[in-house]
Amino acid sequence: MHLNRTFVHFIFCLLICSSSVNAQEFERYKVLLDTTIASKQLGYDRPITITVPFEWQQDTDKDFPVIVVFDRQNPRSHTYILNTIDYLTSNEQMPSCIIISIASDEEHRYTETLHRASDANGMAEANEAFLFDELLPLAEKRFKANKFRLFIGHSRYGYFTTGLLHSRTEQLNGVISLSPFFSEKNVSLTDSMAIIIGEKHPSTLYYRFGIGNDYPEDYKAMESVIGPIKHKNLNFDGQLFKDADHNVTPGLIIAPALYDVFEFWYSQQLAYSRRAANGLAELKELEATIAAHYGKPLCFSLGILNGKGWEYFNNSEYDKAIEAWNILLDNYPNFSEAYLGIIEARMHLSENISALAVKFKKSLANSSVYSEAEKSEFLAEFDRLVKP
């Protein structure tokens, strides 16, 4: 009964921590801010939106992987991409991420993605410098972004992000390219991809692309290069939707592409959730496996870590439950509810909970995860637990 009550409250918390942008409702995310960045590299302002998971909080040590989504100015595809991220995150199928959405106006979008090798007026190199020298360092400094980076681009930005896979191989974990083309004057991205294939890669690099009825020859050219790949750390694949419109392909590609990128992460946390006997000892091994695979650590989801605590608690394995919830709090320090589980487990072990009570109340007071009404509810729950 206690497990059910906690689970229901956790889901309720996710639902009320939603936000909206352009009438868009999220389960697991909230819009932190819409702003502009004055780019020295480009010489003009770039409008961006920062969307963060509900458990994000400025004054904690918790950081998050980054997804950069281009073409924010296209509300239909942008909304669909963000809702897909939200859906997969809500179902524990991918980790909570910081999403940086970047808008391009009609005046600059073409030159932003045009290389100087194709045209002397091209600003693709300046745009690349904006991303890696200005935007991402700012995201790490101010918005708690970590070094895991996945870029998502459509059409011209599909071309541009595919190019970044070659020029910034060591600084990217993956690219999802929606309706890209692969060549312009003096630039061949299929040749660039062949260079990537011939290089060493200590961790897995992901590339997913999908093309509709606009660039079928480009699809054939890229598939001829990546199809024979045998490199175990290059996870590249493409799809052709031969009758799909240019603006339809983002919706057809994004969900399976995101699933592919994070499938390995999910498989490891699924192993943790299913193996009760040595789960806690195994956690560190699974985390190390994830870090080796992606080249960066990716934390398990809050739901999986919390569920493991309740699994041990309901099996009367109170020491393990305490350890599981402490692991959760190490990763999600503002999830104050875990303290209640630890307190109840320690009471079952007839241990003193005075110091824990202080930590719980301090954590709850500082947490941005809960509403004031929920905080009052948790304090009442604490009183019920410790009442003689």
N, C-alpha and C positions, 0 to 999 in steps of 0.2 A: 504493500500500500504506500509506503514511504517512497519507494522507487517511482511508482506511477505519478505521485504528486509532484516529485521533483522533475520528472520528465515533462509533464504537462506544463509546469512553470517555465522550464527552459524553452520550450517551443513558443509559449506565450511571449516570453521575453524577445525572441527573435522577431515575432510578428509586430510587436509595438515599436521595435527599434528600426522602423523603415523610414525612408525619406523619399522625396520625389524630385525629379527634374523633368521638365516637359511632360507633366502628368504621369511620370514613370514611378511606379511603386516597387520598392525592393523589400525582400525578406531579410537579407543578411548584410546589406550595405546602406550607407548614408552618404549624401553629397556633403563633403567637407567645405569646399568653396569653389566658386567660379572666379577666375582672375585672369590677368594677362602678365606675361613675362616680357620685359624689354630685352630683346636679344641683341647683344653686341655683334655676334657672328652674322646675323641676318640683317641687322640694321632696322628692324621694325618689331612691333609687339606681336606676340603669339598668344591667342586666347586659349586657356586650358581650364579643364574641370578636374578636380581631385575628388575621387570617390573612394571611401575607405570602408572596411568591414565594421560591423557594429561593435566589435570588441576593441577597435582602435582607440587609443587614448594617448594624448600628447605627453603626459608626465609618467609614462611607464617605459620600461626598457624593451618592450616587445616591438620588433620590426616585422615587416611583411614583404613577400615577393612583389614585383612590379609588373603590371601589364600596361603597355602603352598602346592606345587605340587612336589611330589617325582618323581624320575626316569627321570630327564631331559635328560639323555643320550640316551633315546629312542625317537628319533626325530618325529616319526610318531604319536604316541599317545600324546606326549607332545605338539606338534604343534596343534593337533586337540583340546586338552583341552583348550589351551590358546585362540585359535580362537573362541571357544564356549563361553568362558568368555567375549571376546571382542564383540561377536555378541549380547549376552544378555544385556551387558552394553550399547551398542549402541542403543538398543531398549528400554532403561529405565527399563528393566525387573529385573535388579539387580544393586546394588550400585557400584560405582567405587571402586576398591580395589587395594591394593598393592599385587603383586603376587611374591612369593619367590619360585623359581624353584631350586631344589637340585639334583645334579647328584651323582650317586654311581658307582664306578668302579667295575669290575668283581671280583677283589680280596676281596672287603669288603662288597658287597651287602648282601651276605648270612649272615655273622656274625652280620651285623648291625641290622638285623631283627630277630635274634635268641636270645631267652631268656636264661639266665643262668640256669634256672630250667630245660631246655632241654639239654643244653650243657655248660660245664664249660667255654668254649671259647666264648660263646654268648656275644654280645655287645649291645643288644637291650636297656638295662638300661642306658648304656653310651650314646647311640644315643638319647635316650629320654632326658637325661640331656643336651646334646649338643643343642637340640631344645629349651628347656624351660629355660635353664640357660645361654646359650650363644647366639644362633641365634635370638630368639624373643626379648630379651632385646636390642640387637644391632639394630634390625629393628625399635624398638620404639625410640631409641636414635638418630639414624642416618637417618632413612628413613621415619619417620612420620607414623609409624604403630600404630594402636590403639589396644585395647584389644579384639576385635572381631576376632576369629580365626576359620578358616575352613581348614581341612586337606584333601588332595586327594591322595590316594595311590593305586597302581596296584600290583596284585599278592602278592609277599612277603611283599610289602609295604601296600597292602590291609590288610593283616594279622596284620602287625605292627600297622597301624593306628587304626584298630578296637580295638587292645589292649589298645591303648592310651585313647580310649573313657572311659575305666574303670579306668586306673591309673591317668588320668588327667581330670576327668569329669568336675571339676569346672573351668578349664583353657581352655576348648574348647567349641565352639558353635556347631560344627558339624564335621562329618567325612563322606566322600564319598569313599567307598571301591569298587574297580574295580577288579573283578575276585579274591576275597580273598579265602583263606582256613581258618579254624577256630580251628585247633588243631595241636599241636606238642607234643612231649614227655613231659609229666607232665604239659602241658598247655592246657586248654580248654577255648576258648573265649566264647563259649555258656554259660558256667558256670559264666564267668565274666559278661556277659550281664544280666544274671538272677540277679546278685547282683545289677547292675545298676537299674534294674526295681524295686527292692525293696527299693531303696533309695528315699529321698526327693529331688525335683528339683524345685527351685524357678522360673526358666525361661526355655524356650523350648530348648531341646537338640535334634539335628537332626542326624539321621544315615540313610544313603542310601547305599545299596550294590546290586551288580548284579553279577551273576555267569553264565558261559556258560556251555560247555559240559565237563569241566574238574573236577568240584567239586559238582556234583548234590546232593550228600549225605550231604555235608556241608550246602548246601542251605536248604535242608529239616530240618536239625538239628537246624539251626538258626531260620528258620521260625516257628518251633515248640515253640521256646522261645519267639520271639517278636510278633508273630501273635496274641496272646490273650491280648496284652498290653491294659490296660485301663487308664493308667496315662496320664492326659491331657497335661503334659509338656514333654512327650517323643514322638517325631515324628519319628518313626522308620519304615522302609519298605525295602523290597528286591524284586528283580526280577530274574527269571530264564529264560535264553535263551538256551533251551535245545540242540540246534544244533550249537550254536555260538562258534567260536574258542576263545581260551584264549586271543589272541591279538586283537580280534574284540570287545569284551565286553566294553572296555573303550569308544568307539565311540557310542555304544548303550545306555550307562548308563548316561554319563556326562550331557547332556543337560536337560533331565527331572529331574535329581537329583539336579542340580543347581536351576532349576525353583522351585522345591519343597522347598528348603531351603529359598529362597527369595520371595516366593509367598506372604507371609504375609506382608513383607515390601512394595511390590508393591501395594497390596490392599489398604494400608493406604495412600500412596501418590496419588493413583488413586482417593480416596475419597476427598483428598484435591483439586485435579485439577478439580473435577466435581462440587464441592459445592461452588458457587461464593458468596452467601449471607454472610456467616460467616467464610469464608475460612481462614482469617488471625488469628482470635481468635481460630479457630479449629486446626490450625497447631500445636500449643504447645501441645494440647491434643493428637493429632495423634502421635507426636514425643514421648510423654510419653508412649503411648500405645506400640509403637515399642520398646522402651527401656525396658519396662516391659516384653515384649514377648521374646526378645533375650538376655536380661540381660545386654545389652550394647546399647548405642545410635547408630543409623544408619541414617545418614543424607539423606534427599531427594535428588534426582538427580538435577543437574544443569538445565537440560531441563525443568523439571516440575516447578521449582521455577521461571525460566525466563518466561515460558509460562503464569504463573499466573500473573506476572507483566504486560505482554502485554494484557491479558484478561481484567484486570481492566482499563488499559490505553484506550483500544479501546471502552470500555463502558463509557469513560469520568469520571471514578471514580479515579481521579488523586491522592487523598490522599492514597487510598488503593494501587494504583500502586506503589507509593513511598515506602510505608511500605513493600510491597512484594519484591521490588528490594533491599531494605536495608536488609531484611532477607537473600536474595540470597548472598549479599556481606558479611554478617556475616559468611556464610558457604563457600563461594568461593571468597575470597578477591582479587584474581588476575583476576576475570572476569570483566575487566574494562568497558566493553560495557554497563553494567547495569547502570553506572553513566550517560550515554547519555540519557537513558530512564528517569531517575530521573530528570535530567536537563530539558528535554522537558516537563515533567509533572509539574514541578515547574513553568516553564514559562507559562503554561496554567493557573496556579493559580496566575500569576502575582507576583511571589516571587523572591527575589534576589538569583542569582545563582553564585555569585562571589566565595564564599567559596567552593562550589561544583566543580567549574571549576578547582580550585587548586587541590582538591582531585582527580579528574578525571585524570588530567595530570600526577600527581605523581604516581597514580596507573598504568596508561598505561606505563609509563617509566619503572616501576619496574616489569611489568608482563612478564612472560615467555610463556604465552598462545599464544601470537600473534607474527607474523613475523613483520619485520620492515616495509614492504609494508602495512600490515594491520594497523599498528600503524599510519602510515601516512594517511591512509584512514579514520581512526576514528578521527584524528585531523581535517581533512578537513570536516568531518560530523559535528564536534563540531562548526567549524567556520560557517557552513551553518545555524546551529541552532540559534546561537547568533547574526548573522549578522543583523543589523538594517534594 
